[in-house]
Amino acid sequence: MRLVLLAALLAAALPAFAAGSNRPARLGLCAACHGETGIAQMPGAPNLAGQRLDYLRNALAQYRDGRRDVAVMRAAIGPVSAAELDALARWYSAQAPAVQAQP
């Protein structure tokens, strides 16, 4: 049931996030949890902004192919093509990482 709810949420978010010409078409799939600019919107979801491009490409491919067994990620990334994965990795690696607040 959780996966069905998550899939519906992601499908609803997709058009809003894909509107910009320089944004990846599938950004809404990731932005629901990781934020449009890679700053996580959901507790427990890692920030993706500023991560190394090769790391993101590899991690996304591993989620899609099942080598990283996380059901939510597999459901979100499963239908994404290699070109779309590359566009997502490029987008998030180009974003500025979150600045941590000083105590």
Secondary structure, DSSP 8 states (H G I E B T S, - for coil): -HHHHHHHHHHHHHHHHT-STTS-TTHHHHHHHH-TTS--SSTT----TT--HHHHHHHHHHHHHTSS--HHHHHHHTT--HHHHHHHHHHHHHS--------
